[in-house]
Amino acid sequence: MKPTSESNLYPSGTWDLVFVMAGLMQLQMTGFPQYPDWANYTAGNNVVCLAREGNTIWVATWGGVIAVDRTSGVPICYNHTNSGLPENFINAVAIENGGIKWFGTQTHGLMKFDGTTWTNYTFSSSGLPSNYVTSITIDGSGVKWIGTSGGGVTRYNGTTWTKKSLTFLQNHVNKLSNNV
């Protein structure tokens, strides 16, 4: 929600994104010294998706992944130069019971992170129908539902990949509901 008089409240006119989730507030902007209590945790200008794991907020951005401790405010940044991420364009994040994190990338498929090891699932190495992953949700049985651009929706139960074709949408999925 932008203020009605942006020139009065925000003199620089630069305003990218504000979000509030589970007690974490962030303002992604520049040139606003009048708000010294607001912190910028991102490496990129686009925050795409958020997921909460206990006291940590996992933030998918177009600059990598940031894990922010809600108590201390200390961020841990993951990107293609300091982790197993193959790229910085992260479109989706989901966390399954047991703490396994899943990240959807723009060109390198699906990433699994167990806190130590990164595992990459791609079109050529798995049943993923497209390397452009747009969304991920995990149902009550632990099944991953992966939305892709051009490949539709894929169901992954940890062993088997099952593609669900969406011909009426030309297999382009933007987001999946968390109520699968």
Secondary structure, DSSP 8 states (H G I E B T S, - for coil): ---TTHHHH-TT----EEEEETTEEEEE-SS-TT-TT-----SSS-EEEEEEETTEEEEEETTEEEEEETTT--EEEE-TTTSS-S-S-EEEEEE-TTS-EEEEESSS-EEEE-SS-EEEE-TTTSS-S-S-EEEEEE-TT--EEEEEBSS-EEEE-SS-EEEE--GGGTTB-----S--
